Amino acid sequence: MNWIKSDLLFLPVGGSEQIGMNANLYHYNDKWILVDLGISFPDETDLGIDILLPDFNFIRSLEDKLLGIFLTHGHEDHIGAIPYFANEINCPVWGTPFTIALLKRKLNESNKNNKIILNNILVNDEINIGDFSVKAIQTSHSIPDPVSFLISTKEGNIFHSGDWKLEKSYNLEENYDNQNFLSVGKKNVLAMICDSTNAQVLGRTPSEKFAYNGLFETIENAKKLVVVTCFSSNISRIKSILDIASKTQRSVLVVGRALLRAIDAAQEVGYLDNLPEFVSLKDIGLIPRLNMLIICTGSQGEPTSALSRISKGNDKYIFLIDGDTVIFSSRQIPGNENAISKVQNRFFDKNINVITDENKDIHVSGHPSRDELIEMYSFINPKISIPVHGTREHIDAHATLALECQVPNVIKPKNGDIIKLNGNKPKVIARNLFTSNVSDAGEIVSIDDERFTSRRHALWNGYVSISIVLTKDCFLACPPKIDQVGVSNNLLMDEFLINCSLIIEDYIENNSHQSNLNDLELINKISRLMRKEFKSTFLKRPNFSVHINRI
């Protein structure tokens, strides 16, 4: 341990080298608090993996020194990991009402709603826990009830921005102004840990009204059925779509469990009142296509989502035809571009109109662009800037901007850096090696686990199974049985496998006198022989599974 009890430390567990998987620890007086615990999504190289989880080992090791978890908002990249580690979380969790309502539903669905104590924190509430004081500061984002946190200690005040923008969502009746942040700036802020997502984007992020107007024009001019996909938790966008549907005389069908969960949570806390009666799936065929609008999940090209299913023509009730319109009212999360493109191309092939934010003004970001970042620095006036929530490219751009804003100290963190904030000069005093985790059939394992390497290898090279039956005297009871999957469908494969079987027979007959030859030695030798044959013939190195049966 390279720190002392009185050190004020910041430790990003995740979110400082990628978009997503946000988890940030703060230390003071031998105690810790955690801000957010989210997931990230794999790219196409992480085959067979649905989500990525932060490394929980260090958090687990804190035991009762972890006083509490504070959630900035309800997006998956900020709360999505909690159900996976629910059985190991022994401290209270605080979040605003919509965030907690979403989390409760996620825990219920995963059957992990066990002993976690979930507490609501309201705007301007101040929670005193150990030697920390945590105050919720209202902001705006693409989800209801987002907050920043002012974390106060005797060694200094920290402003943790969470995800934010300065333009309010008009239809959520957000009641705040920039005085919120000006008042924080008067607290002599030591460090600002701040969102970097749009640090390379010039100007300001538009308001939700900008997206509303673009959506209204697009939907009003659509000649047939309209499908809109967006982030399920973007209740402001969903309210905009529902209002537009009403004004354009379209009935609404909502498809996707995540969407229905978010709508239910928003109703519970009062963000969605007077909802129209949604159309049921079985009744969709009774309504003229010109009068039908579908809101569905799948904006990121998720293979199991409603939109992906519709694009393949595999949905039992929803069929799109020439002249229908699909609107992607969301941004592309880095890493998802190819998955999204595949879904869109399937629609293009059917002459379905595909609308994105590249050809229509149908989406606005929930993150601050450069002018808003500059404005926030003028409000908060921190002594230290630590850009987070972004790839290295985003964080580098944010760091350069912070220096231009005359911030005295700028630190570009990496996941695992232990950064001392108090004292003469902030610096990285230690580094943990954190590895992303994966949920595999309910088991949490490292993404570097050998099973994933083996699966990727088998995907590209194929799989070979060899079964050998030996007598007690080590003679073959029958010819070896060889099966292959994914190596080749070459017409010569049958002849090749027969030849491989003969090679194995020859080896065993020539060594049958070695009665002490154990199974492991035999498996290794046969695997080497077969690996050589397959590589020379097919230029591939498949995974081998050799079974020895003795009778």
N, C-alpha and C positions, 0 to 999 in steps of 0.2 A: 504494500500500500504506500503510495507516494504522496499522500495528503494527510493533513491533521484535521481534528474535529471542527475547528473554526473556519476551515476553508469553505468558501462559497464556490461550488462546482457546477458546471453544466456538462452533461454527458448525453450526446445523441446516440440512442440505440439504433434508430433507423430514421430514414427521411432526409439524410444529409448527403446521400450519393445517388438518390433515385426519387422519382415521383411516387409517393405512397409510402406505406409502412412507417408512418410517423410514430415515434416513441421517444420522449425526451425526459431525462432524469435531471433533478436538481438536488444538490447535497448541501446541508449546513448543520453544524453541531451533531455530526454522526447520524443524522437522519436524512431520509430522502423522500421526495414526492415525484410522481410520474405524470407528465402531461401527454395524454393520448396514448393509444395502443392499437395501431391500425395494421391493415394488410396492404400488400402490393400485388400486382398482377404480373405473371411471367410473360416473357416474350416467346416468340415461336421456337427459340432454341431450347426452352425448358419443356420438353415433350412429356405429356402425361401429367403435367402439374397444373392445377387449377389456380392456386393462390400461393403467395409467399408470405411467411410470417417472420416477425423479428426474432432475433436470438433472445430467448427468455432466460438463459442460464444465469447471467449476472443479476437480473431482476429477481430471480428465484433465490439467489444467494443472500439477498438483503434481508429476507425473512421479516422479522418485526421492525426492522429499521425503515421499511417502506411504510410511510404513514398514510398515504392516500393516492388515488388516481384522479386527475382532473381532466375532463374532456372538453375540448374547445367547440366541437360540433359533431353531428351524427353521420358524417361521411364514412364509408367503409375504410378509407385509408387512415382514419383516426380512431375508429371504435371496433373495426371488424375483427381484430385478433382477440378481443376479450372472451368470446365464447370458447375459443380453443384453449385458453389458459384458465378458464373460470374456476376449475377445481383447485388451482394453485394460488388464486388471488385471495389473500386473507386481510385485505385492508378495504376501507370504504371507497366508493366511487362517486364522484360528483359530476353532474352535468345539468344543462338547462332542461326544461320540461320536455321539449320535443326530442332532444338527444336521449334522454332517459326513456321516453316512451318507445323510441326505436330500439334501444338496447334491450329493453324488457322483451320485446317481441322476438328479437334475435336469440336471446337466451332461451325463451320458451320453445322456439322451433328446434333448437339444438339440444333440448332437454338438459340444459346447463343452468337453469334458473334455481340454483341451490342456495348457497349461504352468502352470496355477495350482497353487501349492503349498498343499495342504490339511493343516492340523495339528490334532490333537486337543488340547484344553485340558481338564484335569480340574478338579473342584472343589478349591479352595485352591491350584491351580497359580498361579505368579507368573511372568509372561513379562516379561523385561527387554529392551526394544527401544528403541534410541537413548537418549534421556533420559527415557523413559516406563517405568513399571513397571505392569503390568496384572495384577490378581489376580481370579480367578473366585470369586464368592460364590454358594453354592447358594441357590436360592429355589424357589418353586412357581408353576406356571402351567398352562394347559390343554394342555400338551405335555410330553413327557419332556425332561429335561436342560436346563431353563432356568437361566440364571445372570444375576446382576448383576455389574458390574465396579467394582472400586476402582482408579482410575487415579491413580497417584502421580507427582508431580514435585517438584523442589526449590522450586517456587513454590506448592505446595499440593496437597491430595488432593481428588479428585472421585469422588463415588459416582454411577454411572450405573445406575439401577435395572433397565432393561429392563422387560419385562412381568412382573408378579408378583402374588401374593396370599399371605396368611399361613397360610391353611388348606391343609394338605398333601393331595395325592391319595393316599388310603390304599392303593390297589391298585398304585401304582408304587413302594411301599416307600421313599418319600423320607425320608431320614435326616438331618434338620436341625431346629434350633429357633431361636428368636429370638436366641439367643446369637450367631448369625452376624452379625446386624445390630448388636447391642450392641458387639461387638468392633470393627466398622467405626467406630462412633461414637466410640470411644476414639482414633481416628487423627487427630483434629482436622480434620474434614472441612470443606473450604472451600466446596464447592458440591455440591448434590444435583440431578441431572437426573432427573426422575421422571415416571412414567406418570400420565396424567390421565383415562383413559377413564371411570372411574366416580366422578369427583370430585363429581358431583351426586347420587350414590346414598347414601342414609342407611344407617347400620348397618354390618354386616360381610358380606362375600361368603361364602356357605355353602361347605361342603366337597363333594367329589365324592359322598360318601355320600348327601347330600341328593338329588342327581339320580338316583342308583342306586335309591333307595327309590321315587321317583316313576315311574321307568321300569318298575321291577318290577311295581308295581300296575297300570300302564296295559297292559303287555304281557300280564300274567297274565289280565286281564279281557277282552282282545280276543278276539272270536269267530271271526275268520277270519285271513287273511294280514296280516302286519305289515311295514311298511316303515319303517326308521329312517334319517334322514339327519342327519349331523353333520359337523363339520370333520374332514377326512381325517387331520390330524395329531394329533387328540385321542385319543391311544392309551389314556389312562385311561378315556375314555368308551367306546371300542371294547371294552376289557376288561370294562367293566360290562355292555355289551350282550351280549357273548359268554357271560358268566356267567349272565345272566338267561335267555338262549335255552336254555342247558343245563338250568336249573332249571324251565323251563316246557315242556320237551320239544319244542323247535323246532329244526329244521335251519337252517343259515345259508348264505345266498348273499351274496357281496360283489361289488358292481358299481361300477366306476369306477377309472380308472387311478391317480388320486391316492391313493385308499384303499389299493389294492394296493401301491403304492410305499411308503406310510408303514408298512403292516404288515410289509413285507419289511425295511425299515430297522430297525423295532423288534425284529424277530426277530434281526437281525444283532447288535444290541448288548445283547440279553438281556432286553428288556422284555416280550416275548410268547413264553412257553414253552407247550408242550403245547396248541397250537392244535387245535381240532376239524377234521375233514375238511370243507372247504367244499363245498356243492352246486355242481355246474356248471350253467350256464345251460340247457343242453339237457335236463337232468334235472328241472328245476323242476316240470314238469307231473306228475311221478310221485309227488309228495309232497302229502298232504292240506293244504289251505290253513290249517287250524288248527295245523299243525305246521311252518309255514314262516315264517322271518324273513329279510328282505332288508336289508342295510346298503348304502346307496348315497350317492354324491356328489350335490350340487345343493342344499344347504341355503340358498344365497343366491340361488336362482332363476336360476342361470346357464343361458342358452338352450341350450347344447350339452351340458348335464350329463345324467347318467342319469335323475335324477328328473324333469327337464323333459320328456325324451323319453317317460318312462312316463306323465306327466300328459296328454300329447297322444295317447296310445295308439299311439305310433310305434315302441315297442320290439318287436323280433321275438319275444321270448320271455316278457316280463313283461306281464301284463294284470291290472289291478285292477278289482274289481267291487263292487257294492253291499255294504256291511258290512265291507270291508277297512279297515285303519287305516294312516294315514301320520303318523309322529311327527317333528316338526322339533326335534331335540335340539341346538339352537344358538341363538345370538342373531342378530338382524338387524343386519348392518353398515350404518351410516348410508349412504343412497344406494341401497340394494338393496331398500327396502321395496316398491316397485311391482312389481319383478321377482318377488319372493317371493309377493306377493299374487296375481299372475296364475297362478302354478303352483298355489297353494292353491285358487283359485276353480275351476280346471279339475277338481280333485278334488271340491270341494263339488258341482259340477254332476252328478257321477256317484254322489252319495250315499255318498261315501267319508269315513270319519271322519278329520278333521284335528286333530291334537293339537299345540299349541305351548306355550311356557313361559308364555303368558298364561292358559291354562286348566288346566295341570297342572305340577307341580314336576318337569320332566323336563330341566332344564338349569341349570347354574351358570356364572357368569362366571369368567374366569381373571384378572380385574383387581381391584385393591383398592377397596373402598368407603370412605366418609369416615372411619369409625372406624379402619380399618387404616392409612389415610394419616396420621391423627393419631398413631397408635402408631409408625409408621415415623419420623416427625419426632422423636418422643421418643427413639428409638433412635439416629438418625444425628446429630441436633443440628447441622445445617449452618449456616454463616454466610450462604449464598446458596441460594435455591430457584429453580430454573428448570423450570416445568412443561412437559412435552412430551407427545407421543402423544395428540393430540386436536384437535378443532376449536377455534375461538376460544371457543366457549361452555364447552367442557370446561376449557380452559386458564385462562379467567377464574375459574371456580369453584374450581379448584385453587389459583390464586394467592391468592384471598381466604382460603381455608383455611390456606395457609402463613403468611399474616400473622396469622391468629388463633392459630397455633402459635408466635408470637413469633419467627419467622425475621427477622433484621435486614434482609435485602435480598431482594426478590423481583423477578424479571425475567420478563415474559411475551414469549417469543420469537416471531418470525415466521421462516419459511423465508428463509434468506439473511442473517439478522442475524449480524454478527461481534461476539461478546460477550467483552469483556476481563474475566477473572475476578480476576486479581491486581491489586495496587496499592491505592490508597486507597479506591476505591469501584467496584464492578462496573458496567459500562455498555456500551451498544451503540456501537462506535467506527466501524463501517462497515456497509454493506448491499449485498449482491449481489442482482440481480434474477434469480431462478431461475424457469424455466418447465418445467412437466411435459413429459416426453417420451412418445412413443408408438412402439411397434413396428408398422410398417406394411409387410407383406410382407417382413419381415426387415430393413428399413431403420429406423434410429432417427431420428425427426424430432420437432420441436417440435409440441405440440398446437395451436399457433397457425399451423401450416403452412397455406398457402392451399388445399391439397387437401381438408382437412377442412371448411373454410368452403364450398368449392364443393359438396362432397357433401351437406352439410346443406341448402344452398340448393336443390339439385336435388331433394332428398327432399320438400321442402314446395312447390316450385314447378314441378317437372317438367323435362323435357329436350327440346330441339328440335334436330334435325339437318337442315341444308339443304345440298344438293349441287347445284352449278352447273357446267355444262360450256360453255366458251367456245371459239370459233374463234380463230385467230391474229389476226383483225381485231376481236376483242372482241364478236362477235355470239353470241347463244345458239345452241348446237348442238341443244338440245332443251329442253323446259320444265323449270324448276327442280323438283327432287325434295325434298319436305318431309316429315319424319316427326316425330312427337311421342310422348313417353312420360310419363305421369303428369300431364299438364296437365289433361285432361278427357276423359271419354268421352261428352260431349254429342253428341246426334244431329246437331247442326249442324257438328261438327268437320270432316267431309269437305268440306263446302261452304266452310267458313272457310279450310281449307288451300289449296283451289283459288284462292280470292280472294287469299290471301297470295302464291301463286305468280304470279298476274297482276300484283300490285304489284311484285314483283321483276323480272318481265319488262319492265314499263313503265320502271322505273328504268334497267335495263341498256340498253334500246333508246334511251332518251333521252340516254345517256352513252356510247354505243358509239363515238362520234367521238373520245373521249379515249383514244387508243391507248396513252398513257403511264400510264393508270390502273393502279396496281399492286394486287396481291392484298390486301395489308393494308388499304389504303384502301377497297377494295370490300367486304371482310369487315366492317369497322367500320360502313360505311354501311348495309349490309343488316341487320346485327344491330340497329342503332338503329331502322330501319324496322319490323322484325318485333317488337322489344320493345314498341314503341308499339301495334301491332295486338293482340298477345296481352294486354297490360295492359288495354286499353280493353274487350276482349271478355270475358276470363276473370278479370280482376283479379289476375293472377299475372305474375311476372317469371321465366320459366324460364331455365335455362342454355341458351345457344345455341352450336352448333358449326357454322360455315359452311365448306364445302370448295369451293375453286375449282379446277377442272380445265381446263387449256388444251390444246387439240389443234391 
